[in-house]
């Protein structure tokens, strides 16, 4: 998601701009950049992405209430563990974030 798409998904009593600026105002850490394995890929067109880690040290996510944008059916916060089924290459992005933050899942 781009920062613009995060702003579209977040509804809050505090200004969305303030929250996203507080959380995403720093440079973040690029975890992956390039080709992603996706079932929509063809010989002539393929998906590429940039996965960036922004760590919420101030518990700002607790202020975010999510609302699906025009291209999403539903949006929600979920607990992530190794049993989760994710789309395409998304599992490798989560694994990279877990490793980067020296976390456990």
Order of alpha helices (4+ residues) and beta strands (2+ residues): alpha-beta-alpha-beta-beta-beta-alpha
